[in-house]
Amino acid sequence: MRGSRLMSLRHPVVALGALLVLVAAAMAIASAGGGGASPNARPTPVAQAGYVTRQAPGFKFELTISGSDGGGSFTFGGEGSIDERDLEGTMSMQIAGESVRELIKNPYIYVEIPAIGSAELAGAKRWVRTNIDAYTQALGASPPFGATTTGPTQLLSLLKAAGQVTTLGEQSVRGVISTHYHALVDFSRYSSMVTPSLRAAMQRYAAELTRITGSSTLPIDVWVDAHQRVRRFSTQLQICTPQGALAETVAMDLYDYGPQPAVVAPAPSEVTDITSQLTSRSSQVLQQLGC
């Protein structure tokens, strides 16, 4: 991403995957809801909250992704809304002092380019876009915190694999009294809980997460309101890179549940499709990772 202030980020993998992070963040938001089978007879409170949240028509959110590698750190902050009826939404992010706007319009994610100066990818056009389904299918398995628009590899869907759950008490989240749970998500358990037709893809997803993080489990904190909806969740993980361990935190507040504003996609004349370029770069980045 030549010429961009994002290159000031010290970690080479972060710099190489800067646009990937932007799109992956939008994928995580887009996939936070989106169907899924009802939990089994006695789900944990966390698994039940994941199911109920995925049935909501939409919500507003505030997202933070931060990380450090001992030699530098980065923080991506964003907010927006997602409407699960049509899988569309908006997100505005602050990255390295720049404002970046994203649109989610099934099956595409659009990123506005001028603010981050990536003429290398966009040419003279204002927007780039990625086809989420084509992107994940080309990689063979969903990347960490990415998702397809049709599959169950959504971030909140991981909650159904929460085995060990500890209740930590009640707290107020944006003025809403919520119960704070700490849970341990087991990747292998998740792959065994999906339908048979999706099991192979989920096993690849779990194997990729294990390879990149060096662990088959993921600790997660979830705050659940009286209506069994997720109000806040956060997770911390370690990503193994050639330069050493990269500690990363993903946190998001969900609020104002209900239908959200419709999204109008940019005109085709203003858009450059970078699905193939992003797939190639994502594959290169993922190949560099591993414990």
C-alpha positions in Angstrom: 0.0 0.0 0.0 2.6 2.4 -1.3 2.3 6.1 -0.2 -0.1 5.3 2.6 0.3 6.3 6.2 -0.7 2.8 7.1 2.9 1.8 6.2 4.0 3.6 9.3 2.9 0.5 11.2 6.1 -1.3 12.2 5.0 -4.9 12.0 5.7 -6.2 8.4 2.7 -8.6 8.4 0.4 -5.8 9.5 1.7 -3.5 6.8 1.4 -6.1 4.1 -2.1 -7.0 5.2 -3.4 -3.5 5.9 -6.2 -3.7 3.4 -6.9 -7.3 4.3 -7.5 -6.1 7.9 -9.9 -3.5 6.7 -12.0 -6.0 4.7 -11.7 -8.8 7.4 -13.0 -6.3 10.0 -16.0 -5.7 7.8 -16.5 -9.4 7.3 -16.5 -9.9 11.0 -19.3 -7.3 11.4 -21.2 -8.6 8.4 -21.2 -12.1 9.8 -22.0 -11.3 13.4 -25.6 -12.3 12.8 -27.0 -14.4 10.0 -29.0 -17.5 10.9 -27.8 -20.7 12.2 -29.5 -23.7 13.9 -30.9 -23.4 17.4 -28.6 -24.7 20.1 -29.2 -28.1 21.5 -31.5 -28.8 24.5 -29.2 -27.4 27.2 -26.9 -24.8 25.6 -24.6 -22.7 27.8 -25.8 -19.1 28.3 -23.1 -18.0 26.0 -24.1 -20.4 23.2 -27.8 -19.3 23.7 -26.8 -15.7 23.5 -25.0 -16.3 20.2 -28.1 -17.9 18.7 -30.5 -15.2 19.9 -28.2 -12.4 18.6 -28.0 -14.1 15.2 -31.7 -13.9 14.9 -31.9 -10.1 15.5 -32.8 -8.0 12.4 -29.9 -5.7 13.0 -27.9 -3.6 15.4 -25.4 -0.8 15.7 -21.8 -1.6 16.8 -18.5 -0.1 17.9 -15.4 -2.2 17.1 -11.8 -2.0 18.2 -9.0 -4.2 16.9 -5.6 -3.6 18.6 -2.3 -5.4 18.7 1.4 -5.3 19.6 4.5 -7.2 18.9 7.0 -5.8 21.4 8.4 -3.4 18.9 5.3 -1.5 17.9 1.5 -1.4 18.2 -1.6 -0.6 16.2 -5.3 0.2 16.8 -8.2 0.1 14.4 -11.4 1.7 15.7 -14.7 1.7 13.9 -18.5 2.0 14.3 -21.5 1.5 12.2 -24.6 -0.6 11.7 -25.6 -4.0 10.2 -29.0 -5.1 9.0 -29.3 -8.9 8.9 -32.4 -8.9 6.8 -30.4 -8.2 3.6 -26.9 -8.5 5.0 -25.9 -4.9 4.5 -24.4 -2.2 6.6 -21.9 0.6 7.0 -18.7 1.1 9.0 -16.5 4.1 9.6 -13.0 3.4 10.8 -10.0 5.4 12.1 -6.7 3.9 11.1 -3.3 5.5 11.6 -5.0 8.9 11.8 -7.0 8.3 8.6 -10.8 8.0 8.2 -11.9 5.0 6.1 -15.5 4.3 5.1 -16.8 0.8 4.3 -20.1 -0.5 2.9 -21.4 -4.0 3.2 -23.8 -4.9 0.5 -24.3 -8.7 -0.1 -22.2 -10.2 -1.5 -19.7 -7.4 -1.6 -17.7 -5.3 0.8 -16.7 -1.8 -0.5 -13.8 0.3 0.9 -13.5 4.0 0.0 -9.9 4.5 -1.2 -8.9 8.3 -1.3 -8.5 8.5 2.5 -5.9 5.7 2.6 -4.2 6.7 -0.7 -4.0 3.2 -2.3 -3.9 4.3 -6.0 -1.8 1.2 -6.6 -4.9 -1.0 -6.2 -7.8 1.3 -7.1 -6.3 3.2 -10.0 -8.3 6.5 -10.4 -11.4 5.0 -9.0 -12.9 6.0 -5.6 -13.8 2.5 -4.3 -12.5 -1.0 -4.2 -14.7 -4.0 -3.6 -14.3 -7.7 -2.6 -16.7 -10.5 -3.2 -16.8 -12.2 0.2 -18.0 -15.6 -1.1 -15.4 -15.8 -3.9 -12.7 -14.6 -1.5 -13.2 -17.2 1.1 -13.9 -20.0 -1.4 -10.6 -19.2 -3.2 -8.7 -19.5 0.1 -10.2 -22.9 0.7 -11.1 -22.1 4.3 -12.3 -19.0 6.0 -9.5 -16.9 7.4 -9.5 -16.0 11.1 -12.4 -13.7 11.8 -13.5 -13.7 8.3 -16.8 -15.3 7.0 -18.8 -16.1 4.0 -22.2 -14.6 3.6 -23.9 -18.0 3.5 -21.9 -20.2 5.8 -21.9 -20.5 9.6 -18.3 -19.3 10.0 -19.4 -16.1 11.8 -17.6 -14.6 14.7 -20.5 -14.9 17.0 -21.3 -18.4 15.8 -18.1 -19.5 17.5 -20.0 -18.9 20.8 -21.9 -22.2 20.1 -18.6 -24.0 20.8 -18.2 -22.4 24.2 -17.7 -25.3 26.6 -16.3 -24.0 29.9 -18.4 -21.0 31.0 -17.8 -18.9 34.1 -20.2 -16.3 35.4 -18.4 -13.2 36.6 -21.3 -11.0 37.7 -23.5 -8.2 36.4 -22.2 -5.0 34.8 -23.7 -2.1 32.9 -22.9 -1.9 29.2 -24.0 1.4 27.7 -26.6 1.7 30.4 -28.0 -1.9 30.0 -27.5 -4.3 32.9 -25.7 -7.4 31.5 -24.3 -10.6 32.8 -20.5 -11.0 32.2 -19.4 -14.5 31.2 -15.9 -15.8 30.5 -15.9 -18.8 28.1 -13.4 -21.0 26.4 -14.2 -21.7 22.7 -12.9 -25.1 21.5 -12.3 -25.0 17.7 -12.6 -28.7 17.3 -15.9 -28.7 19.2 -17.2 -26.1 16.8 -16.5 -28.1 13.7 -18.3 -31.1 15.2 -21.5 -29.0 15.9 -22.2 -27.9 12.3 -24.2 -29.8 9.7 -22.4 -32.7 8.0 -22.2 -30.7 4.7 -20.2 -27.9 6.4 -18.1 -30.1 8.7 -15.1 -30.4 6.3 -14.9 -26.6 5.8 -15.1 -26.0 9.5 -12.4 -28.6 10.2 -10.1 -26.7 7.8 -11.1 -23.4 9.5 -10.3 -24.9 13.0 -7.0 -26.3 11.7 -6.0 -22.9 10.3 -6.8 -21.1 13.6 -4.8 -23.7 15.5 -1.8 -23.4 13.2 -1.8 -19.6 13.3 -2.4 -19.2 17.1 -0.7 -22.3 18.4 -3.8 -23.2 20.4 -7.0 -25.2 19.7 -9.0 -22.9 22.1 -10.0 -19.2 22.2 -10.8 -17.4 25.5 -13.7 -14.9 25.1 -15.6 -12.6 27.4 -19.3 -12.0 26.6 -21.8 -9.6 28.2 -25.4 -10.8 27.8 -28.6 -8.7 28.5 -31.9 -9.9 30.0 -33.2 -10.7 26.5 -30.3 -13.1 25.9 -28.6 -10.8 23.4 -24.9 -10.1 23.3 -24.1 -6.5 24.3 -20.3 -6.8 24.3 -17.7 -9.4 23.6 -13.9 -9.4 23.5 -11.2 -11.9 22.8 -7.4 -11.9 23.0 -5.2 -14.2 20.9 -1.6 -14.6 19.9 -0.7 -14.8 16.2 2.6 -16.5 15.4 4.6 -14.5 12.7 8.1 -14.9 11.4 9.1 -11.9 13.5 7.6 -13.3 16.7 4.4 -13.4 18.5 1.8 -10.7 17.7 -0.7 -10.2 20.5 -4.1 -9.1 19.2 -7.4 -8.0 20.9 -10.8 -7.8 19.2 -13.6 -6.1 21.0 -17.1 -5.0 20.0 -20.2 -3.4 21.6 -23.6 -4.2 20.1 -26.5 -1.8 20.8 -29.7 -0.3 19.3 -31.1 -3.7 18.2 -33.6 -3.5 15.4 -33.8 -2.7 11.6 -31.1 -0.5 10.3 -30.9 2.0 7.4 -30.6 0.6 3.9 -27.3 0.8 2.1 -26.8 2.1 -1.5 -23.8 0.6 -3.3 -21.4 2.8 -5.3 -22.0 3.1 -9.0 -20.0 0.4 -11.0 -18.0 3.2 -12.7 -16.6 4.2 -9.3 -15.5 0.7 -8.3 -12.4 -1.5 -8.9 -12.9 -5.2 -8.0 -9.8 -6.4 -6.1 -11.0 -9.9 -5.1 -8.2 -11.7 -6.9 -5.5 -9.4 -5.7 -6.8 -9.5 -2.1 -7.0 -13.3 -2.3 -3.4 -13.5 -3.5 -2.1 -11.2 -0.8 -4.2 -12.9 1.9 -2.7 -16.3 0.9 0.8 -14.8 1.1 0.2 -13.4 4.5 -1.4 -16.5 5.9 1.5 -18.6 4.6 3.9 -16.5 6.6 2.0 -17.2 9.8 2.2 -20.3 12.0 3.6 -21.5 15.3 
